[in-house]
Amino acid sequence: MAVDQLHELAEMIGRLESAEKVTTLLNSVLSQGIPALEIAERAVRPGMTIVGQKYEAGEYFLAELLYAGSLVTDLLKILEPVMKSQQLTSKGMIVLGTVRGDIHDIGKNIFKTLAEGSGFEVHDLGVDVEPALFADEVAKNKPTIVALSALLTTSLAEMKNTVQMLTASATDNNPKIILGGNAVTKTFAHEIGAHAAALDAVEGVELCKRWSK
């Protein structure tokens, strides 16, 4: 029953059902004791994947994409405090942000919620973040991981600039650098000196968890 509801929740997100209907089903699933992180991984993320596929196929347009982002943000606001209450052990700190020139934050916000639910302290710098701000945050707070996000291919140069600045200003703790977003590939991450690239938020969090062991 629970598996069916997780599937239905993903499908509802993909169909862009009303926020009222989707949150009602989400609360029903939560009431059955299913871990919030599992709901995020098995329903919210697949739902957004459906939306992304329909957008790429030309079935959805910018308005639908924006609505899906708003819908998922509402769901994550419900899941986030539950995930925090279910995870007590700190796994380290992540400095997170979308690089300069890019204002997309849906993927970043999903990653943040999953990471916090997995026990990480996340310092979210927001969008359109200057390379120097990332470097300053690293110097000040000494995180174990820096996560850079970009949706636009035009932002890849800024990712490279940020990685170069972080590398040049490296301190004793030398945080791992992970890249995420539609514009990113694993080859690109290797080329610019990042430690890894994630194809989605779940993979990104799994990599961070692996590094924190």
N, C-alpha and C positions, 0 to 999 in steps of 0.2 A: 504493500500500500504506500509506504513512505517513498519507495523508489519511483512509483508511478507519479506521485505528487511532485517529486523533484523534476521529473521529466516534463510534467505539465507546467510547472513553474517556468522552466526554460522555454517551453513553447509559447507561453503567454507573453514572456518578455519579447520573444522573437516576433510575435504577432502585434506587439505594441498595444496590449490591452490597457485598460484604464488603471491608473495607480491604485485606485480603491480595490479593484478585483485582485490585482497582483499582490498587494500588501496583505489582503485577507488570506490568500493562500499561503503566503510566506509565514504569517503568524500561526496558521494551522500546522504547518510543517514544524515550526519551532516548538509548538506545544507538545509535539510527540517526542521531544527529547533528542532530535537529530542535531548534532553539533553544528554550530553556526558556520564554522570553517568549511564543513562538508557541504552545506547548502550553497555557500559562495562558490565552491569549486565545481559542484555538480549541477547547479541550476543557474546561478547568476552569470557565471563565465560562459557556459554554453549558450545561454540566451543572447548574450552580446555577440557571440560568434555568429549566430543566426542573423542578427541585425547587420553585422559587418558583411556577411555573404550576400545578403539582399541588396545592400548598398552598392557593393562592387558589381552586382549583376544588373544594376539600374532599376531595381524594383522599389528601392527606397532612395530618398534624396536627403538633402541637408536637414530639412525640417524634421524628418523621421529620425535622423541620426541624433539631432539635438534632443528630441523627446526621449529617445532611448537612454541618452546620457542622464537626463533629469530623472527618469524612472529608476535607473540603477543607483543613482545617488541617494534617492529616497530609501531604497532597499538596504543599501550599505549603512545608512544611518541607524537602521533597526538592528542590523547584524553586528555592527562594530562593538557596542557595549557588551553584547552577549559573548562575543569572541574574547574580549578582554577578561571577562569574568571566568571564562573557561580555561584561560591560559595564565598561569601564575609565575612561571620561570622566565626570567629575562634572558634573551639570547644575544643581546648587544644592541648597538645603535646604528641606524641607517639614516644618512642624509639623502634626501630625495628631492628631485625637481625636474621640471621640463626646461630644456635648455633655451638660451636666448634666441628670440625670433620665432618661437613656437608657443602658442597659447592653449594647446589641447591638453586636457587633464583627465579624461575619462579613464584611460588605461592606468595613468599614474594613481588616480584615486582608488581604483580597484586593488592595485598592488599595495598601496598604503594600508588599506583595510585588512587585506590578507596577511601582510607582514605583522601588523599590530596584533592580529588574532593569533599569530604564531609565536608571539612573545617578544618581538622586537620593539624597541623604542624608535619611533620614526620622527625625524625633524623634516617636515615638509616645507620647502622653500617656495612652493607655488610654481607658477609658469613664467616663461620669458626671463629665466634666471641668468644673470651675468656669470661668466666663468670665475671672476674674482670673488663673487659671493659664495660659490661652492668652496673655493679655496679658503676663504675666511672662516666658513663654518667648520671645515675640517680642522683648521688650526685651533679653533676655539674649543670644539667639543670632542675632538679625537674619536670619530665614529669608526666602527669596524668595517663599514661598507658605505660606498657612495653609489646611488642609483640615478642614472640619467635617462630621461625619457624624451622621445621625439616622434612625432607622427609624420612630419613633412620631410621629404628627401632634401629640401633646401636647408634643413636644420642639421644635417650631418656634419657640415663644416664646423658648426658651433660645438657639436659633440667632440670633435677632434680637438678644437681649441681648449675646451674644458679639460679633457683628459691630459693634454700637454701641460696645462697650468697646474693641475693636481700632481702630475708626475714631477714637474720642476720644483714644486714647493713641498715635496714629500717630507714627512716627519718620521719619527721613530715608529709610529704605529702603522704607517703605510696602509691605508684602507684598501680593500678590494673594490674594484670599479665594475659595475654591471650596467649594461645598456638595455633599454627596452623601447618598444614602440614599432609601429608598422614600417618605419623607414629603415630599421636596423636589421643587419644580418650578422651571423656569427663570424663570417669572413671579415667584415668591416671592423668588428670589435677587435679582432686579432691584429688587423693592420694598424689601428691607431693606438694600440697598447692597453686596451681595456682587458680586464680579466675574463669577461664573459658577456654574452648577449642572450636574452631570453625572448622566446617567441610569443610568450603570453605571461600574464601576471603570476599564474600558478607556478610555471617553470621558474620564474624569477625568484619567487619566495623559496622554492625548493633548493635552488642554488645557494641562496643566502643561509638557509638552515644547514646545508652541508658545510659551508665555510665556518659556521659558528660552533661546530662540534669540537 
